[in-house]
Amino acid sequence: MELTACVQNYDWGKLGMDSEVAQLSVANNPDYEIDENKPYAELWMGDHPCGPSIVKSTGQQLNKVVKDNLTYLFKVLSIRKSLSIQVHPNKKEAEQLHKNCPALYDANHKPELAIALTPFTALCGFRPNCEIYEFCKNLPPLKRFLGGDKSIECLNTKTPGAVKPIYGILMTADEDDVAEVIKCIANKYMPVLATYRLDELFTIINRDFPNDVGVLCLFFLNVIYLKPGEAIYLGANEIHAYLNGDCVECMACSDNVIRAGLTPKYKDVERLLDSLNYTGQLGENKIFKPKRLDANAQLFAPPVKDFAVVHIQINDNEPYTLKLPQSSGILLVLKGKRLIRLPGHSQLVIKRGSIIYLTTQMMRSIELTNPDSTDSKDAFIAYIATRNCF
């Protein structure tokens, strides 16, 4: 089944055709009209009730067609300005949150994987204690704000989770006090931030969210710079925020987000602080490595059953067959053109913007060949989201 994805126009999305989401939407449907002044933030591919994909041939919602609900939600994100400082609850927490606040939270967990399509910047997990301690020492207004030398001394250790009380002070502080610290750092300590390559990021985030507590989170959370093709995995209770760039994202089929900064949406600071994993790690340890399946495919399989993502890149004109475990999938083409042959179905030309729902039977043998009689030098790049049966 060919699909049309649901577009989400969140405020943080890239504008008009600067957005990969907008470009793919037009490639998928040439009649789709783009407003150059409107943000195109997310492309949802799946059966989530808040944005189900549409079957092109019938106009039906995918969630009305598939027999069993998909365990995953597949997305493309185009980020112009920071998403919220956030965390996703684990399964048990999600069930309790849904019970207490059904209007805000659903009952599923939301681990997620982001694979960069362009240079991509994110905050991910707490820095090691020693890095946070160093920032406090080198930024006196931050140290005073957190209680001085005595208060931050707990960070001068390797004790896991030592940052918890300090981060609690930050996130529950008075907004005027937060604003004063940010202004002081901006006026007097930008050369210090430059030594950490944080001056530009600090300025941009403070411009987009003036005097927001999330600006100071730069000194507590790892700043991750992904190259195209690199990925991060965000398990339950991992604090994070995407800052800029384009990515493919896959997650458990949920929209559960606990927010506490860099957002105009509802902030649930107390729940966020209760939910967090406070163990610090080096930023480089947050890069999630794929497994090579063959010369043309690699697998991103996180430690959950809900989802996995296969990246396909074919750089020649030779026929290629991919055989995957027995679970349905959604295929998205980002570049190039190929003829796809699937068991029990006629062949179909797929190209940039094509989105195909693949049944379990089809996943057993996905044949891709060059549809043109002449040799093409264009690479073919696609992603397949599926249940993690690997």
Phi, psi and chi 1 to 4 in degrees:
 res  aa     phi    psi   chi1   chi2   chi3   chi4
   1 MET       -  125.0  -69.0 -177.3  -71.8      -
   2 GLU   -77.6  140.5  -73.9 -166.8   79.7      -
   3 LEU  -121.3  155.5  -56.7  176.8      -      -
   4 THR  -112.9  129.6  -61.3      -      -      -
   5 ALA   -85.2  162.5      -      -      -      -
   6 CYS   -89.8  129.7  175.6      -      -      -
   7 VAL   -97.3  132.0  175.0      -      -      -
   8 GLN  -109.6  125.6  -55.2  -73.8    7.9      -
   9 ASN  -101.1   53.3  -57.3  102.8      -      -
  10 TYR   -65.9  151.9  -55.4  136.1      -      -
  11 ASP   -60.3  -28.6  179.1   64.3      -      -
  12 TRP   -80.4   -3.6   48.4  -99.7      -      -
  13 GLY   -72.7  158.2      -      -      -      -
  14 LYS   -66.6  150.5  -69.0 -174.4  178.4 -179.9
  15 LEU   -89.3  138.2  -58.2  179.3      -      -
  16 GLY    51.5 -140.1      -      -      -      -
  17 MET   -77.0    0.8  -70.3  -60.5  -75.4      -
  18 ASP   -68.9  -18.4  -76.4  -18.5      -      -
  19 SER   -88.0  130.6  167.9      -      -      -
  20 GLU   -61.5  -34.1  179.0   75.1   -0.2      -
  21 VAL   -60.9  -46.0  168.8      -      -      -
  22 ALA   -64.4  -43.6      -      -      -      -
  23 GLN   -61.1  -44.0  -67.3  176.0   31.7      -
  24 LEU   -68.2  -34.2  -72.7  170.0      -      -
  25 SER   -64.9  -40.7  -63.1      -      -      -
  26 VAL   -70.0  -39.3  171.9      -      -      -
  27 ALA   -62.9  -35.3      -      -      -      -
  28 ASN   -73.8  -37.0  179.4  -85.4      -      -
  29 ASN  -143.0   98.6  175.8   14.6      -      -
  30 PRO   -57.8  -19.4  -24.8   34.8      -      -
  31 ASP   -84.0   -4.7  -66.6  -30.9      -      -
  32 TYR   -70.3  124.8 -171.3   85.3      -      -
  33 GLU   -94.3  132.8  -65.2 -175.3    2.0      -
  34 ILE  -107.5  132.2  -60.9  -63.4      -      -
  35 ASP   -98.4  116.4 -178.6  -18.9      -      -
  36 GLU   -64.6  -15.4  -70.2  -62.4  -28.1      -
  37 ASN   -99.9    5.1  -63.3  -48.3      -      -
  38 LYS  -108.3  140.6 -170.7  174.0 -178.1  179.1
  39 PRO   -79.8  137.6   28.6  -32.8      -      -
  40 TYR  -120.1   98.7  -65.1   83.7      -      -
  41 ALA   -95.6  -48.2      -      -      -      -
  42 GLU  -136.9  143.8  -66.1 -170.7   -4.1      -
  43 LEU  -113.0  113.9 -164.2   70.8      -      -
  44 TRP   -97.5  126.3  -74.3   26.9      -      -
  45 MET  -123.2  110.6  -63.9  163.7  -77.5      -
  46 GLY   156.6 -159.7      -      -      -      -
  47 ASP  -118.6   21.1   62.0   -7.4      -      -
  48 HIS   -60.9  132.5 -166.7  -74.6      -      -
  49 PRO   -62.3  -20.2   18.5  -31.1      -      -
  50 CYS   -82.2   -5.0  -68.3      -      -      -
  51 GLY  -174.8   59.3      -      -      -      -
  52 PRO   -69.8  146.3   25.6  -34.1      -      -
  53 SER   -70.0  158.8  -63.2      -      -      -
  54 ILE  -112.0  134.2  -57.0  -61.9      -      -
  55 VAL   -75.1  119.3  179.3      -      -      -
  56 LYS   -58.4  -41.2  -84.3 -167.9  173.0 -175.8
  57 SER   -73.0  -25.0   59.9      -      -      -
  58 THR  -120.7  -18.6   65.1      -      -      -
  59 GLY    79.6    4.5      -      -      -      -
  60 GLN   -80.1  150.5  -68.0  176.2  -73.6      -
  61 GLN   -72.4  141.6  -65.4 -179.5  -12.6      -
  62 LEU   -59.8  -35.2 -174.5   61.9      -      -
  63 ASN   -68.9  -11.8   55.0  -23.6      -      -
  64 LYS   -93.4   -7.8  -53.9  -64.5 -176.0 -176.7
  65 VAL  -108.3  -45.0  177.4      -      -      -
  66 VAL   -69.9  143.9  -66.1      -      -      -
  67 LYS   -70.2  -47.1 -177.6  177.9  179.5 -179.1
  68 ASP  -114.4  142.9  -61.6  -45.6      -      -
  69 ASN   -60.8  140.5  -67.9  -23.9      -      -
  70 LEU   -70.2  145.9  -58.4 -178.7      -      -
  71 THR   -88.1   -0.7   59.3      -      -      -
  72 TYR  -135.4  160.9   54.4   88.3      -      -
  73 LEU  -127.4  128.1  177.4   58.5      -      -
  74 PHE  -106.7  135.6 -165.3   26.5      -      -
  75 LYS  -141.6  160.5  -63.9 -177.8 -178.5 -178.9
  76 VAL  -119.8  135.4  174.7      -      -      -
  77 LEU  -117.5  138.5  -85.4   61.6      -      -
  78 SER  -125.9  109.0  -68.5      -      -      -
  79 ILE  -109.8  118.2  -58.1  162.8      -      -
  80 ARG   -94.9  -37.2  174.0  175.1   53.5   93.5
  81 LYS  -141.8  164.4   62.2  179.3 -175.7  178.9
  82 SER   -55.2  139.4  -55.0      -      -      -
  83 LEU   -80.9  172.9  -81.6   68.3      -      -
  84 SER   -68.5  151.5   54.7      -      -      -
  85 ILE   -65.6  120.7  -59.0  -68.5      -      -
  86 GLN  -150.6  167.9   60.6 -175.8  -98.2      -
  87 VAL  -147.2  152.7   69.9      -      -      -
  88 HIS  -110.5  131.8  -54.9  -54.0      -      -
  89 PRO   -71.8  157.2   27.9  -35.1      -      -
  90 ASN   -75.2  176.4   61.2   40.6      -      -
  91 LYS   -59.8  -45.5 -177.5   70.2  172.2  175.9
  92 LYS   -64.8  -43.6 -175.9  176.8  179.8 -179.6
  93 GLU   -63.5  -39.8  -71.1  170.4  -23.2      -
  94 ALA   -61.9  -41.7      -      -      -      -
  95 GLU   -62.9  -40.1  -69.0  170.1   -9.5      -
  96 GLN   -70.7  -40.9 -171.2   61.9   46.3      -
  97 LEU   -61.4  -41.8  -73.4  171.4      -      -
  98 HIS   -65.2  -38.2  178.8   66.1      -      -
  99 LYS   -64.8  -40.9 -178.6  178.7  178.8 -179.6
 100 ASN   -81.2  -36.6  -64.4  -21.8      -      -
 101 CYS  -137.6   70.4  -55.2      -      -      -
 102 PRO   -62.3  -23.5   21.1  -32.2      -      -
 103 ALA   -74.8  -22.5      -      -      -      -
 104 LEU  -103.1  -30.8  -70.2  174.9      -      -
 105 TYR  -132.8  144.0  -57.3  104.7      -      -
 106 ASP   -96.4 -178.2   62.1   51.6      -      -
 107 ALA   -97.6   12.0      -      -      -      -
 108 ASN  -112.0  154.5 -161.3   13.4      -      -
 109 HIS   -77.5  171.4   65.8  168.4      -      -
 110 LYS  -144.0   57.6 -166.3 -168.3  174.5 -154.9
 111 PRO   -62.5  150.0   25.2  -34.0      -      -
 112 GLU  -149.0  156.6   61.1 -170.3   27.9      -
 113 LEU  -126.2  130.8  174.9   79.8      -      -
 114 ALA  -118.9  126.1      -      -      -      -
 115 ILE  -115.2  120.5  -52.7  169.9      -      -
 116 ALA   -68.5  134.9      -      -      -      -
 117 LEU  -100.4  -27.7  -62.1  177.1      -      -
 118 THR  -131.4  172.1   61.1      -      -      -
 119 PRO   -50.8  129.7  -29.5   37.0      -      -
 120 PHE  -135.0  131.4 -170.4   85.7      -      -
 121 THR  -117.0  135.7  -51.0      -      -      -
 122 ALA  -147.2  156.6      -      -      -      -
 123 LEU   -97.8  135.8  -58.0  178.5      -      -
 124 CYS  -152.0  109.6 -179.8      -      -      -
 125 GLY    71.4  162.2      -      -      -      -
 126 PHE   -75.4  144.2  -75.7   98.5      -      -
 127 ARG   -65.5  161.1  -64.6  174.9  180.0  -89.2
 128 PRO   -59.0  150.5  -23.6   33.6      -      -
 129 ASN   -50.5  -42.3  -66.8  -11.3      -      -
 130 CYS   -63.7  -33.4   59.0      -      -      -
 131 GLU   -69.8  -42.3  -70.5 -172.4   13.6      -
 132 ILE   -65.7  -40.6  -56.7  171.2      -      -
 133 TYR   -60.4  -41.1 -176.4   73.9      -      -
 134 GLU   -64.1  -41.7 -175.2  177.1  -23.5      -
 135 PHE   -60.8  -43.5  -82.5  119.8      -      -
 136 CYS   -61.8  -40.3  -67.9      -      -      -
 137 LYS   -67.4  -38.2  -76.0  -69.6 -169.9 -179.6
 138 ASN   -88.4   -8.2  -68.2  -27.3      -      -
 139 LEU  -124.1   82.4  -62.8  170.0      -      -
 140 PRO   -51.6  -38.7  -28.7   37.2      -      -
 141 PRO   -64.3  -32.3   16.7  -28.4      -      -
 142 LEU   -68.8  -42.7  177.8   64.4      -      -
 143 LYS   -62.3  -45.6 -178.3  176.1   69.0  172.2
 144 ARG   -62.1  -41.6  -71.5 -166.6  -60.9  -89.9
 145 PHE   -59.8  -35.6  170.1   70.1      -      -
 146 LEU   -87.7   -0.8  -64.1  172.0      -      -
 147 GLY   115.6    3.1      -      -      -      -
 148 GLY    87.4 -172.6      -      -      -      -
 149 ASP   -57.0  -42.8  -72.6  -46.2      -      -
 150 LYS   -64.0  -40.7 -174.9  175.6 -178.8 -179.5
 151 SER   -67.6  -40.1  178.9      -      -      -
 152 ILE   -87.4   -3.3   67.9  167.0      -      -
 153 GLU   -61.2  -26.2 -164.1   56.7   34.6      -
 154 CYS   -61.7  -21.3   62.1      -      -      -
 155 LEU   -81.1  -12.9  -63.0  171.0      -      -
 156 ASN   -86.3   38.8 -164.1   21.5      -      -
 157 THR  -142.1  172.4   69.2      -      -      -
 158 LYS  -101.4   15.7  -65.9 -176.5  179.0 -179.9
 159 THR   -64.3  119.9  -54.8      -      -      -
 160 PRO   -59.3  135.1  -23.0   34.3      -      -
 161 GLY    79.8    7.7      -      -      -      -
 162 ALA   -62.1  -21.5      -      -      -      -
 163 VAL   -74.7  -13.9   72.2      -      -      -
 164 LYS   -53.6  -53.6 -178.4  175.3 -179.1  177.8
 165 PRO   -65.8  -34.1   21.5  -32.7      -      -
 166 ILE   -67.7  -43.2  -54.8  -61.8      -      -
 167 TYR   -67.0  -32.5 -165.0   65.1      -      -
 168 GLY   -62.9  -40.2      -      -      -      -
 169 ILE   -59.8  -45.6  -67.1  171.9      -      -
 170 LEU   -60.8  -51.5  172.7   69.4      -      -
 171 MET   -76.5  -17.2  -62.0  -55.9  -71.1      -
 172 THR  -106.7    8.3   57.4      -      -      -
 173 ALA   -71.7  158.1      -      -      -      -
 174 ASP   -63.3  139.1 -178.3   82.9      -      -
 175 GLU   -60.8  -36.7  -69.3 -178.3    1.4      -
 176 ASP   -66.7  -36.4  -70.1  -20.3      -      -
 177 ASP   -68.0  -40.3  -66.8  -22.4      -      -
 178 VAL   -61.1  -45.6  170.7      -      -      -
 179 ALA   -60.3  -39.1      -      -      -      -
 180 GLU   -65.4  -40.6 -171.9   61.7   33.1      -
 181 VAL   -64.4  -45.2  175.0      -      -      -
 182 ILE   -61.3  -44.6  -67.5  171.8      -      -
 183 LYS   -63.4  -39.8  -71.2  176.2 -177.6  176.3
 184 CYS   -65.1  -43.5 -173.3      -      -      -
 185 ILE   -64.2  -43.2  -68.5  173.4      -      -
 186 ALA   -62.7  -34.7      -      -      -      -
 187 ASN   -83.0  -32.2  -70.3  -25.6      -      -
 188 LYS  -122.2  -18.7  -62.4 -179.1  179.5 -179.9
 189 TYR  -122.8   18.1  -67.6   92.5      -      -
 190 MET   -62.2  -35.0  -66.2  -54.2  -74.7      -
 191 PRO   -59.8  -34.9  -26.8   37.1      -      -
 192 VAL   -65.0  -45.0  174.8      -      -      -
 193 LEU   -63.1  -33.5  -61.6 -166.5      -      -
 194 ALA   -62.6  -32.7      -      -      -      -
 195 THR   -67.2  -21.3   64.0      -      -      -
 196 TYR  -102.2    5.5  -64.9  101.1      -      -
 197 ARG    56.8   38.7  -62.8 -166.3  -30.7  171.0
 198 LEU  -114.8   -1.6  -71.3  179.2      -      -
 199 ASP   -63.4  -45.8   50.4  -28.3      -      -
 200 GLU   -67.7  -43.1 -176.3  177.6   -3.8      -
 201 LEU   -63.8  -42.8 -156.0   52.2      -      -
 202 PHE   -57.3  -46.1  179.5   93.1      -      -
 203 THR   -65.4  -42.9  -59.1      -      -      -
 204 ILE   -65.3  -47.1  -69.2  171.2      -      -
 205 ILE   -66.2  -39.1  -63.9  175.0      -      -
 206 ASN   -68.5  -29.0 -165.7   34.4      -      -
 207 ARG   -68.3  -44.2  177.6 -161.1   65.4 -162.3
 208 ASP   -75.7  -33.1  -67.0  -22.8      -      -
 209 PHE  -133.8   75.9  -62.9   92.2      -      -
 210 PRO   -55.9  125.7  -23.0   33.5      -      -
 211 ASN    60.8   26.5  -61.1  -39.2      -      -
 212 ASP   -81.9  144.3 -170.8  -76.3      -      -
 213 VAL   -58.8  -25.1   69.4      -      -      -
 214 GLY   -62.6  -24.0      -      -      -      -
 215 VAL   -62.7  -40.6  178.5      -      -      -
 216 LEU   -75.9  -14.4  -63.1  179.3      -      -
 217 CYS   -66.4  -16.3  -72.3      -      -      -
 218 LEU   -57.0  -28.0  -76.1  174.5      -      -
 219 PHE   -90.2   -3.6  -49.5  125.2      -      -
 220 PHE  -112.7  -28.0  -74.9   79.0      -      -
 221 LEU  -111.5  148.2  -51.3 -179.6      -      -
 222 ASN   -64.8  133.3  -70.3  -59.4      -      -
 223 VAL   -95.1  119.1 -179.9      -      -      -
 224 ILE  -109.3  127.8  -49.7  -67.0      -      -
 225 TYR  -110.4  106.4  -61.9   97.3      -      -
 226 LEU   -92.7  138.4  -63.5 -179.6      -      -
 227 LYS   -87.1  157.0  -60.4  173.6 -174.9  175.3
 228 PRO   -52.2  130.3  -29.3   36.7      -      -
 229 GLY    97.2  -17.5      -      -      -      -
 230 GLU   -85.0  158.3  -68.9 -175.4  -32.2      -
 231 ALA  -140.0  157.4      -      -      -      -
 232 ILE  -127.3  143.9   50.7  174.5      -      -
 233 TYR  -111.2  132.0  169.2   67.9      -      -
 234 LEU  -117.7  100.0  -58.1  159.3      -      -
 235 GLY   -77.9 -179.3      -      -      -      -
 236 ALA   -58.7  141.7      -      -      -      -
 237 ASN    72.3   12.4  -47.7  115.3      -      -
 238 GLU   -93.8  114.8 -174.2   81.5  -83.5      -
 239 ILE   -69.5  141.3 -167.7  167.1      -      -
 240 HIS  -165.6  168.2   64.0  -80.2      -      -
 241 ALA  -161.7  132.3      -      -      -      -
 242 TYR   -84.9  136.1  -61.5  156.0      -      -
 243 LEU  -107.0  -42.0  -57.6 -176.3      -      -
 244 ASN  -167.5  158.1   58.9   66.5      -      -
 245 GLY   115.4 -176.8      -      -      -      -
 246 ASP  -119.5  143.7  -58.9  -86.1      -      -
 247 CYS  -151.5  157.8   73.2      -      -      -
 248 VAL   -91.5  135.8  166.3      -      -      -
 249 GLU  -131.8  140.9 -173.0 -178.4   46.5      -
 250 CYS  -135.6  145.3 -162.6      -      -      -
 251 MET  -154.2  167.6   63.9 -158.4   67.6      -
 252 ALA   -61.2  150.9      -      -      -      -
 253 CYS   -72.5   85.3 -166.8      -      -      -
 254 SER  -157.4  160.9  169.3      -      -      -
 255 ASP  -126.8   31.2 -158.8   26.2      -      -
 256 ASN   -78.6  115.2  -99.8  -19.2      -      -
 257 VAL  -137.2  125.6 -178.5      -      -      -
 258 ILE  -102.4  117.3  -53.4  173.8      -      -
 259 ARG  -108.7  154.4  -58.7  176.4  178.9   88.4
 260 ALA  -152.3   13.2      -      -      -      -
 261 GLY   175.6  162.7      -      -      -      -
 262 LEU    55.9   43.3  -57.1 -178.5      -      -
 263 THR  -158.9  145.5  179.6      -      -      -
 264 PRO   -85.2   -5.8   29.8  -33.7      -      -
 265 LYS   -79.7  177.0  -64.2 -178.0  179.3  179.9
 266 TYR   -60.4  129.9  174.2   69.6      -      -
 267 LYS  -104.4  124.9  -61.4  175.8 -175.6  178.0
 268 ASP  -115.0   70.0 -158.0  -18.1      -      -
 269 VAL   -62.2  -44.5  176.1      -      -      -
 270 GLU   -61.1  -45.2 -176.8  178.3  -20.4      -
 271 ARG   -65.5  -39.2  -77.0 -166.0  173.6   91.4
 272 LEU   -60.7  -47.4  178.7  131.1      -      -
 273 LEU   -63.2  -34.5  -68.3  173.8      -      -
 274 ASP   -72.4  -26.4  -74.1  -17.7      -      -
 275 SER   -90.2  -18.7  179.2      -      -      -
 276 LEU   -70.3  147.1  -69.1 -179.8      -      -
 277 ASN   -88.8  114.4  169.0   18.2      -      -
 278 TYR   -94.9    5.3  -73.5   94.8      -      -
 279 THR   -70.4  125.6  -57.7      -      -      -
 280 GLY   -84.7  149.1      -      -      -      -
 281 GLN  -147.4  155.8  -93.4 -168.9  -40.9      -
 282 LEU   -64.1  143.1  -69.9  171.0      -      -
 283 GLY   -58.3  -36.8      -      -      -      -
 284 GLU   -62.6  -23.6   60.6 -162.6   51.2      -
 285 ASN   -75.8   -8.4  -65.7  -22.4      -      -
 286 LYS   -85.9  -11.0  -63.1  -62.9 -177.6 -178.4
 287 ILE   -69.7  127.6  -53.8  -62.8      -      -
 288 PHE   -97.4  119.9 -172.4   81.9      -      -
 289 LYS   -89.5  135.6  -58.1  -68.4 -174.0 -179.4
 290 PRO   -83.6  168.6   31.4  -34.6      -      -
 291 LYS  -111.1  133.0  173.3 -174.8  175.8 -177.9
 292 ARG   -76.1  123.2  178.3   60.8   62.6  178.3
 293 LEU   -88.2  -41.7  -65.5  179.0      -      -
 294 ASP  -162.6 -167.5   57.3   37.2      -      -
 295 ALA   -65.1  -21.7      -      -      -      -
 296 ASN  -113.3   -5.0  -62.9  -48.8      -      -
 297 ALA  -139.5  141.9      -      -      -      -
 298 GLN  -133.1  153.5   53.4 -175.0   -7.6      -
 299 LEU  -116.1  129.1  168.6   69.5      -      -
 300 PHE  -104.9  103.2  -64.9   86.0      -      -
 301 ALA  -121.8   96.0      -      -      -      -
 302 PRO   -72.4  170.3   27.5  -33.7      -      -
 303 PRO   -81.1   45.0   30.5  -36.1      -      -
 304 VAL  -138.2  156.5  -69.4      -      -      -
 305 LYS   -84.4  -14.1  -68.5  -65.5 -175.7 -177.9
 306 ASP   -64.0  -37.4  -55.1   76.1      -      -
 307 PHE  -158.3  158.9   63.6   90.5      -      -
 308 ALA  -150.3  160.7      -      -      -      -
 309 VAL  -130.4  132.6  176.8      -      -      -
 310 VAL  -107.8  127.8  176.8      -      -      -
 311 HIS  -102.1  124.7  172.2 -130.1      -      -
 312 ILE  -112.2  128.8  -57.3  168.9      -      -
 313 GLN  -138.5  115.7  179.3  162.6  -19.1      -
 314 ILE  -112.7  118.8  -54.9  172.2      -      -
 315 ASN  -103.0    0.2  -63.6  -42.9      -      -
 316 ASP  -127.5 -174.0   55.4   38.1      -      -
 317 ASN  -102.5    9.7  -68.5  -63.8      -      -
 318 GLU   -74.0  144.8  -65.0  -60.2  -44.0      -
 319 PRO   -59.7  146.9  -20.7   31.9      -      -
 320 TYR  -139.1  134.7  171.7   62.9      -      -
 321 THR  -122.8  129.9  -60.7      -      -      -
 322 LEU  -115.8  127.8  177.6   64.9      -      -
 323 LYS  -115.9  123.8  -62.5 -178.3  179.1 -178.6
 324 LEU  -121.4  161.0  -64.2  173.6      -      -
 325 PRO   -58.9  164.2  -24.4   33.9      -      -
 326 GLN   -78.7   88.1  -64.1 -174.4   20.8      -
 327 SER  -158.0  148.9 -179.5      -      -      -
 328 SER   -67.1  165.2   64.2      -      -      -
 329 GLY  -152.8  167.3      -      -      -      -
 330 ILE  -124.6  125.5  -65.5  176.4      -      -
 331 LEU  -105.4  132.2 -179.9  148.1      -      -
 332 LEU  -122.5  127.2  167.3   68.1      -      -
 333 VAL   -96.5  127.4 -179.1      -      -      -
 334 LEU  -103.8  -25.1  -70.0  179.5      -      -
 335 LYS  -156.0  145.6 -177.0  179.2  179.5 -179.1
 336 GLY    84.0 -171.9      -      -      -      -
 337 LYS  -147.2  139.0 -177.8  168.6   63.4  173.5
 338 ARG  -147.0  158.1  -76.5  -65.7 -174.8  -84.8
 339 LEU   -93.4  123.9 -172.9   69.8      -      -
 340 ILE  -106.7  131.6 -174.0  170.8      -      -
 341 ARG  -117.0  131.0  -67.6 -172.5  177.6   91.7
 342 LEU  -126.7  144.1  -59.2  164.2      -      -
 343 PRO   -56.0  126.9  -24.3   34.0      -      -
 344 GLY    80.7    5.9      -      -      -      -
 345 HIS  -135.1  156.4  -71.1  -98.0      -      -
 346 SER   -71.2  163.4   58.9      -      -      -
 347 GLN   -77.3  160.7   58.6 -166.4   26.2      -
 348 LEU  -149.4  136.8  173.8   72.0      -      -
 349 VAL   -83.8  126.0  173.6      -      -      -
 350 ILE  -117.8  145.9   55.6  174.2      -      -
 351 LYS  -148.5 -178.7   56.7 -174.3  179.6  179.5
 352 ARG   -48.4  128.2  175.1  169.5  165.2   79.0
 353 GLY    95.6  -15.1      -      -      -      -
 354 SER   -66.8  135.3  -66.0      -      -      -
 355 ILE  -128.1  121.4  -55.5  169.2      -      -
 356 ILE  -124.5  128.7  -50.0  -65.7      -      -
 357 TYR   -85.4  125.8  176.0   78.1      -      -
 358 LEU  -110.0  124.5  -55.5  170.1      -      -
 359 THR   -73.7  170.5   65.3      -      -      -
 360 THR   -56.9  -42.2  -61.2      -      -      -
 361 GLN   -63.1  -41.8 -179.6 -173.6   14.3      -
 362 MET   -64.4  -34.4  -64.6  172.5 -174.7      -
 363 MET   -66.7  -17.5  -66.0  -82.8  -84.6      -
 364 ARG   -67.5  -26.2  -64.3  172.9 -174.4  168.0
 365 SER  -156.8  102.2 -179.5      -      -      -
 366 ILE  -107.9  105.8  -57.1  169.5      -      -
 367 GLU   -96.9  128.2  -63.3 -178.5   28.9      -
 368 LEU  -124.4  123.6  -62.0  166.6      -      -
 369 THR  -132.7  162.1   58.9      -      -      -
 370 ASN   -72.4  123.3 -177.0    7.9      -      -
 371 PRO   -79.0  -11.4   30.2  -34.4      -      -
 372 ASP   -99.6  150.7  -58.7  -39.9      -      -
 373 SER   -74.0  -26.3   56.1      -      -      -
 374 THR   -90.6  155.3   57.7      -      -      -
 375 ASP   -69.1  135.9  -74.4  -13.0      -      -
 376 SER  -111.9  135.8  172.0      -      -      -
 377 LYS   -92.5   -2.9  -64.8 -178.1  179.8  179.9
 378 ASP   -76.0  132.3  -68.7  -22.8      -      -
 379 ALA   -70.5  152.9      -      -      -      -
 380 PHE  -108.9  124.1  175.7   80.8      -      -
 381 ILE  -127.7  128.6  -61.3  174.8      -      -
 382 ALA  -148.2  161.0      -      -      -      -
 383 TYR  -126.8  143.8  -74.8   88.2      -      -
 384 ILE  -123.0  124.0  -61.2  176.1      -      -
 385 ALA   -96.8  139.6      -      -      -      -
 386 THR  -155.8  172.2 -176.3      -      -      -
 387 ARG   -68.6  146.7 -178.5  176.7  169.8   82.1
 388 ASN   -80.5   90.7 -169.6    0.1      -      -
 389 CYS  -106.9   18.7  -59.7      -      -      -
 390 PHE   -89.2      -  -64.1   90.1      -      -
